[in-house]
Amino acid sequence: MPGGIRLFNLKLSDSGNGLRVFAPSALGSATATFDRSLAAEIAATAFMKLGEIAPNENRQPE
């Protein structure tokens, strides 16, 4: 991350429109937000390091 910022517990999700990155929330609000270019860079790097995203087995069908 730029400026030496370190973030933990980010959620990487496939939204159907591409990969999305979500920061954890505190008191109902996001602890961080990302502009589209940074979110795309985070998602691409995570995908490269982690590989394919597996569906959450605990997710309830909609």
NORSULUR-V823679 format. One record per pair of residues at least 4 apart in sequence whose C-alpha atoms are under 7 Angstrom apart, sorted by the first residue. I is the first residue (numbers start at 1). J is the second residue. Records with the same first field share a line. If there is no record, write none. Layout:
I=J / J
//
This chain:
1=5 / 6
9=24
10=21 / 22 / 23 / 24
11=21 / 22 / 23
12=19 / 20 / 21 / 22 / 43
13=19 / 20 / 21
14=18 / 19 / 20
15=19 / 20
19=43
20=39 / 43
21=39 / 43
23=30 / 31 / 32 / 33
24=30 / 31
25=29 / 30 / 31
26=30 / 31
34=38 / 39
35=39
36=40
37=41
38=42
39=43
40=44
41=45
42=46
43=47
44=48
45=49
46=50
47=51 / 52
//
